Amino acid sequence: MNAKAELGRRGEGLAARFLERQGYAIRARNFRRARGEIDLVATHDGYLVFVEVKTRTAGAPLHPSLSVTARKREKLRQLGALYCAEHPELALQPRFDVVSVELGGHTRSIEHLINAF
């Protein structure tokens, strides 16, 4: 696994644990279809939450959440619709969140943007 993929995997794990501590129930990790991937799918307070996780090393020039482009948001919406179609038993209001993870040395920062788009 290359360094970028390892950083992303690590960030997704940290994000999942962070969300679980906030009371989210993780239903799926890396939901993949031909159109792309949703990093995490969770339920929380009556919502079906689709989570995009962005991980960067500390000191990167842009905040991780800024890399969720309009094109990426549209793909996530399409994938969310596919997930809902495949799981009709989850008749919950969908929501799209972004979790930004910054890692550096022994420090880490996690920011959760609820209903990001």
C-alpha beads as a LAMMPS data file, in Angstrom:
LAMMPS data file: protein, C-alpha beads

117 atoms
116 bonds

1 atom types
1 bond types

-500.0 500.0 xlo xhi
-500.0 500.0 ylo yhi
-500.0 500.0 zlo zhi

Masses

1 110.0

Atoms # bond

1 1 1 0.000 0.000 0.000
2 1 1 1.430 3.397 -0.924
3 1 1 1.878 6.198 1.627
4 1 1 -1.145 8.199 0.419
5 1 1 -3.450 5.166 0.612
6 1 1 -2.105 4.313 4.070
7 1 1 -2.719 7.888 5.254
8 1 1 -6.287 7.713 3.941
9 1 1 -6.929 4.336 5.556
10 1 1 -5.624 5.617 8.861
11 1 1 -7.775 8.734 8.642
12 1 1 -10.908 6.709 7.879
13 1 1 -10.289 4.523 10.915
14 1 1 -9.840 7.559 13.160
15 1 1 -12.965 9.176 11.703
16 1 1 -15.034 6.021 12.278
17 1 1 -13.928 5.784 15.910
18 1 1 -14.589 9.516 16.404
19 1 1 -18.122 9.168 15.022
20 1 1 -18.829 6.064 17.104
21 1 1 -17.836 7.988 20.248
22 1 1 -20.392 10.634 19.188
23 1 1 -23.139 7.987 19.040
24 1 1 -23.059 7.187 15.312
25 1 1 -23.581 3.571 14.250
26 1 1 -21.274 2.718 11.342
27 1 1 -23.233 0.617 8.848
28 1 1 -20.674 0.384 6.031
29 1 1 -17.094 1.282 5.242
30 1 1 -15.900 1.895 1.697
31 1 1 -19.242 1.406 -0.060
32 1 1 -18.007 0.937 -3.640
33 1 1 -19.881 0.958 -6.893
34 1 1 -18.877 1.772 -10.477
35 1 1 -19.395 5.510 -9.861
36 1 1 -17.030 5.683 -6.913
37 1 1 -16.939 5.148 -3.178
38 1 1 -18.499 6.468 0.006
39 1 1 -15.971 6.261 2.832
40 1 1 -18.435 5.690 5.695
41 1 1 -22.184 5.152 5.970
42 1 1 -23.696 5.634 9.405
43 1 1 -26.980 6.189 11.186
44 1 1 -27.504 8.861 13.831
45 1 1 -30.555 10.597 15.300
46 1 1 -32.905 9.539 12.506
47 1 1 -30.459 10.271 9.680
48 1 1 -28.684 8.048 7.213
49 1 1 -25.311 9.780 7.113
50 1 1 -22.949 9.485 4.163
51 1 1 -19.479 10.550 5.271
52 1 1 -16.595 11.694 3.103
53 1 1 -13.312 11.501 5.018
54 1 1 -10.417 13.702 3.930
55 1 1 -7.042 13.141 5.537
56 1 1 -3.955 15.313 5.208
57 1 1 -0.666 15.673 6.992
58 1 1 -0.485 18.625 9.363
59 1 1 0.676 21.776 7.638
60 1 1 -0.784 20.915 4.234
61 1 1 -1.551 24.103 2.280
62 1 1 -5.330 23.494 2.090
63 1 1 -7.803 22.396 4.713
64 1 1 -8.816 18.785 3.922
65 1 1 -12.505 19.633 3.485
66 1 1 -11.681 22.025 0.629
67 1 1 -10.825 19.068 -1.590
68 1 1 -14.484 17.976 -1.709
69 1 1 -15.251 19.517 -5.090
70 1 1 -18.621 20.042 -6.767
71 1 1 -17.921 16.997 -8.936
72 1 1 -17.143 14.860 -5.870
73 1 1 -20.317 16.084 -4.128
74 1 1 -22.417 15.085 -7.138
75 1 1 -20.813 11.615 -7.225
76 1 1 -21.505 11.198 -3.517
77 1 1 -25.147 12.188 -4.014
78 1 1 -25.486 9.580 -6.767
79 1 1 -23.818 6.924 -4.627
80 1 1 -26.041 7.862 -1.694
81 1 1 -29.105 7.347 -3.877
82 1 1 -27.761 3.909 -4.889
83 1 1 -27.185 2.978 -1.258
84 1 1 -30.745 4.021 -0.369
85 1 1 -32.123 1.981 -3.274
86 1 1 -30.149 -1.070 -2.138
87 1 1 -31.252 -0.634 1.498
88 1 1 -34.955 0.307 1.446
89 1 1 -35.258 -0.911 5.048
90 1 1 -33.401 2.258 6.067
91 1 1 -36.183 4.763 5.523
92 1 1 -34.171 7.607 7.049
93 1 1 -33.479 11.154 5.936
94 1 1 -30.119 11.157 4.090
95 1 1 -27.399 13.621 5.026
96 1 1 -23.877 14.247 3.748
97 1 1 -21.098 15.032 6.225
98 1 1 -17.382 15.635 5.808
99 1 1 -14.815 14.588 8.395
100 1 1 -11.423 16.260 8.034
101 1 1 -8.453 14.553 9.662
102 1 1 -5.038 16.176 9.967
103 1 1 -2.160 14.002 11.152
104 1 1 1.320 15.052 12.175
105 1 1 3.770 13.335 14.458
106 1 1 1.963 12.458 17.676
107 1 1 -0.834 14.981 17.119
108 1 1 -4.071 14.759 15.227
109 1 1 -7.013 17.017 14.560
110 1 1 -10.498 15.825 13.611
111 1 1 -13.206 18.196 12.407
112 1 1 -16.743 17.077 11.634
113 1 1 -18.858 19.174 9.259
114 1 1 -22.462 18.093 9.713
115 1 1 -24.746 18.437 6.671
116 1 1 -21.774 19.752 4.694
117 1 1 -23.635 19.757 1.361

Bonds

1 1 1 2
2 1 2 3
3 1 3 4
4 1 4 5
5 1 5 6
6 1 6 7
7 1 7 8
8 1 8 9
9 1 9 10
10 1 10 11
11 1 11 12
12 1 12 13
13 1 13 14
14 1 14 15
15 1 15 16
16 1 16 17
17 1 17 18
18 1 18 19
19 1 19 20
20 1 20 21
21 1 21 22
22 1 22 23
23 1 23 24
24 1 24 25
25 1 25 26
26 1 26 27
27 1 27 28
28 1 28 29
29 1 29 30
30 1 30 31
31 1 31 32
32 1 32 33
33 1 33 34
34 1 34 35
35 1 35 36
36 1 36 37
37 1 37 38
38 1 38 39
39 1 39 40
40 1 40 41
41 1 41 42
42 1 42 43
43 1 43 44
44 1 44 45
45 1 45 46
46 1 46 47
47 1 47 48
48 1 48 49
49 1 49 50
50 1 50 51
51 1 51 52
52 1 52 53
53 1 53 54
54 1 54 55
55 1 55 56
56 1 56 57
57 1 57 58
58 1 58 59
59 1 59 60
60 1 60 61
61 1 61 62
62 1 62 63
63 1 63 64
64 1 64 65
65 1 65 66
66 1 66 67
67 1 67 68
68 1 68 69
69 1 69 70
70 1 70 71
71 1 71 72
72 1 72 73
73 1 73 74
74 1 74 75
75 1 75 76
76 1 76 77
77 1 77 78
78 1 78 79
79 1 79 80
80 1 80 81
81 1 81 82
82 1 82 83
83 1 83 84
84 1 84 85
85 1 85 86
86 1 86 87
87 1 87 88
88 1 88 89
89 1 89 90
90 1 90 91
91 1 91 92
92 1 92 93
93 1 93 94
94 1 94 95
95 1 95 96
96 1 96 97
97 1 97 98
98 1 98 99
99 1 99 100
100 1 100 101
101 1 101 102
102 1 102 103
103 1 103 104
104 1 104 105
105 1 105 106
106 1 106 107
107 1 107 108
108 1 108 109
109 1 109 110
110 1 110 111
111 1 111 112
112 1 112 113
113 1 113 114
114 1 114 115
115 1 115 116
116 1 116 117
